[in-house]
Amino acid sequence: MSRVAALGAGIVGITTAYFLNKAGHQVTVIERNAHAGLETSYANGGQLSYSYVAPLAGPGVVPKIPPWLLRADSPLRFYPKFDVDQWRWCINFVRACNRPQAEISTVHLLRLAYYSRDLIHDIVANEPITFDYRRNGKLVIFSDAASLDGAKRTLDFQRAFGSEQNALDSKECLALEPALQYIKSRVVGGIHTPSEDAGDCHDFCVAMEGLLRKRGVNFLTSTSVDRFTCNAAGTRIEAVSTSAGDIDADTFVMAMGAANAWHAKRLGFYLPIYPLKGYSLTLDTSNAKDFASAPRISVTDSAYKVVYALLGNELRIAGMADIAGYDTTLDTVRVKLLINHAKAVFPNAGDYAADLKPWCGLRPATPKGTPIVGASPITNLFLNAGHGALGWTLSCGCAKVVSDLISGEKTGIALEGLTLES
Ligand SMILES: Cc1cc2nc3c(=O)[nH]c(=O)nc-3n(C[C@H](O)[C@H](O)[C@H](O)COP(=O)(O)OP(=O)(O)OC[C@H]3O[C@@H](n4cnc5c(N)ncnc54)[C@H](O)[C@@H]3O)c2cc1C
């Protein structure tokens, strides 16, 4: 068993530490914040979306990009920068926007997501942690017939890979989720996936940190990874220099979210990851007008690309993708837009003026939408990176794969399409 340093304690780093600890390794977690889950894993959409994994780079996306870029209320915004990495990522993203690539990515993501689901269910069943977890299913609603038809085709395609999803008409959507009453005139139908879950990712990270500390994992919090010291050939990391001094280990796992690309560059290799900034609102529903005001089931409003999940008493509302670099300031215009969308859909779910917490975070996105796990060009550095819009969903699957690779075990799923090489 080896000494492993997990770099970063977002959902990806914390689950990596969990599986490494379970496998008997001596684990140190290095995290720049005071505790786990304070960056992108803090207030994400909360959806454990195992069957709804189609990448953002879909076949119909390219024609939509010009109008999206011109509209201030667009779900996707592009803020051009003098940054080669931004343009390189965008070109690769556009190249990935075709049906064959989207289908290939979907197959890889489904395989990983189902594996992750089994592992999350195992944690829920066996570990003493709580995180507002619910098996509540998800309803994706559509506002035009063409989009619904496209979703039905995807449903047929995914069924062949084990997805259990049903197409519903407008009335069935309303019967399933009465809180959609305020937009019933624009709901033409939906796709219902009963097997989807929801849970608070930040609460999961905090609970896991507590559990892992008790099990002997060493947490170096408020400690930032500054640089790496490699051997003369640059093929092996000898130590990582941090704000608390040099830390050595046999093996290192890169799990620093959007920051991974920057560190990879300093180590001499390219990771195709760029931040896609997203926004969320957390609405206290204790003051909801009545039981049918806030959705019980997770909802995705596909017309606006906004997701809703009930986490305990709070409704998490999330959406938007800004290609705007590493800036994490809260854009009040984008926040207002998200509030307006939410108010139109669930106007009485809570007091939007008083009980609302806005937030933004950087999705570490790859152009194809598939994460990158496993080996890197540095022999003792493993990657667990690029989880984009699905990091909460895919975290356990990716973490177990990385732990198995480090342990020299056979991985539970094939890694085709999920590594730096493939
Ligand atoms: C608006 C929004 C909604 C989303 N909704 C969903 C959803 O519904 N379902 C889903 O599955 N996913 C969702 N996601 C995606 C998901 O949140 C991310 O994929 C996931 O949080 C990424 O986890 P991570 O651990 O890689 O990154 P992070 O959570 O950012 O963790 C990286 C950690 O590394 C640390 N770190 C970075 N640099 C250093 C350094 N130099 N030294 C030390 N520590 C460092 C950071 O402090 C941080 O704690 C959403 C994302 C956003 C933005």
The ligand as a MOL file (V3000), in Angstrom:
LIG
                    3D

  0  0  0     0  0            999 V3000
M  V30 BEGIN CTAB
M  V30 COUNTS 53 58 0 0 0
M  V30 BEGIN ATOM
M  V30 1 C -24.0640 25.9910 -11.5490 0
M  V30 2 C -23.5850 24.5570 -11.5000 0
M  V30 3 C -24.5030 23.5290 -11.4130 0
M  V30 4 C -24.0770 22.2050 -11.3990 0
M  V30 5 N -25.0010 21.2130 -11.2360 0
M  V30 6 C -24.6030 19.9180 -11.1670 0
M  V30 7 C -25.5570 18.8820 -10.9570 0
M  V30 8 O -26.7510 19.1270 -10.7760 0
M  V30 9 N -25.1090 17.6010 -10.9420 0
M  V30 10 C -23.7880 17.2760 -11.1290 0
M  V30 11 O -23.4630 16.1010 -11.1580 0
M  V30 12 N -22.8530 18.2540 -11.2860 0
M  V30 13 C -23.2300 19.5610 -11.3190 0
M  V30 14 N -22.3010 20.5530 -11.4950 0
M  V30 15 C -20.9000 20.1860 -11.7220 0
M  V30 16 C -20.1440 19.8690 -10.4380 0
M  V30 17 O -20.4670 20.7930 -9.4300 0
M  V30 18 C -18.6420 19.9000 -10.7290 0
M  V30 19 O -18.3420 19.0600 -11.8170 0
M  V30 20 C -17.8480 19.4150 -9.5140 0
M  V30 21 O -18.1770 20.1730 -8.3740 0
M  V30 22 C -16.3500 19.5140 -9.7680 0
M  V30 23 O -15.7290 19.0000 -8.6250 0
M  V30 24 P -14.1620 19.1200 -8.4220 0
M  V30 25 O -13.8600 18.4460 -7.1410 0
M  V30 26 O -13.4760 18.6910 -9.6560 0
M  V30 27 O -13.9000 20.7000 -8.3270 0
M  V30 28 P -14.0280 21.6570 -7.0540 0
M  V30 29 O -15.2560 21.4130 -6.2960 0
M  V30 30 O -13.7810 23.0440 -7.5440 0
M  V30 31 O -12.8390 21.1750 -6.1440 0
M  V30 32 C -11.4930 21.4530 -6.4380 0
M  V30 33 C -10.8240 21.7060 -5.1200 0
M  V30 34 O -9.4430 21.9010 -5.3490 0
M  V30 35 C -9.0120 22.9630 -4.5390 0
M  V30 36 N -7.8360 23.5780 -5.1400 0
M  V30 37 C -7.7400 24.1690 -6.3540 0
M  V30 38 N -6.4910 24.6350 -6.5450 0
M  V30 39 C -5.7980 24.3090 -5.4300 0
M  V30 40 C -4.4610 24.5270 -5.0290 0
M  V30 41 N -3.5620 25.1660 -5.7950 0
M  V30 42 N -4.0790 24.0620 -3.8140 0
M  V30 43 C -4.9560 23.3900 -3.0020 0
M  V30 44 N -6.2400 23.1770 -3.3360 0
M  V30 45 C -6.6450 23.6280 -4.5410 0
M  V30 46 C -10.1860 23.9200 -4.4930 0
M  V30 47 O -10.1420 24.7560 -3.3580 0
M  V30 48 C -11.3670 22.9740 -4.4550 0
M  V30 49 O -11.7920 22.6730 -3.1530 0
M  V30 50 C -22.6970 21.8910 -11.5040 0
M  V30 51 C -21.7590 22.9320 -11.5680 0
M  V30 52 C -22.1820 24.2560 -11.5590 0
M  V30 53 C -21.1740 25.3590 -11.6010 0
M  V30 END ATOM
M  V30 BEGIN BOND
M  V30 1 1 1 2
M  V30 2 1 2 3
M  V30 3 2 2 52
M  V30 4 2 3 4
M  V30 5 1 4 5
M  V30 6 1 4 50
M  V30 7 2 5 6
M  V30 8 1 6 7
M  V30 9 1 6 13
M  V30 10 2 7 8
M  V30 11 1 7 9
M  V30 12 1 9 10
M  V30 13 2 10 11
M  V30 14 1 10 12
M  V30 15 2 12 13
M  V30 16 1 13 14
M  V30 17 1 14 15
M  V30 18 1 14 50
M  V30 19 1 15 16
M  V30 20 1 16 17
M  V30 21 1 16 18
M  V30 22 1 18 19
M  V30 23 1 18 20
M  V30 24 1 20 21
M  V30 25 1 20 22
M  V30 26 1 22 23
M  V30 27 1 23 24
M  V30 28 2 24 25
M  V30 29 1 24 26
M  V30 30 1 24 27
M  V30 31 1 27 28
M  V30 32 2 28 29
M  V30 33 1 28 30
M  V30 34 1 28 31
M  V30 35 1 31 32
M  V30 36 1 32 33
M  V30 37 1 33 34
M  V30 38 1 33 48
M  V30 39 1 34 35
M  V30 40 1 35 36
M  V30 41 1 35 46
M  V30 42 1 36 37
M  V30 43 1 36 45
M  V30 44 2 37 38
M  V30 45 1 38 39
M  V30 46 1 39 40
M  V30 47 2 39 45
M  V30 48 1 40 41
M  V30 49 2 40 42
M  V30 50 1 42 43
M  V30 51 2 43 44
M  V30 52 1 44 45
M  V30 53 1 46 47
M  V30 54 1 46 48
M  V30 55 1 48 49
M  V30 56 2 50 51
M  V30 57 1 51 52
M  V30 58 1 52 53
M  V30 END BOND
M  V30 END CTAB
M  END
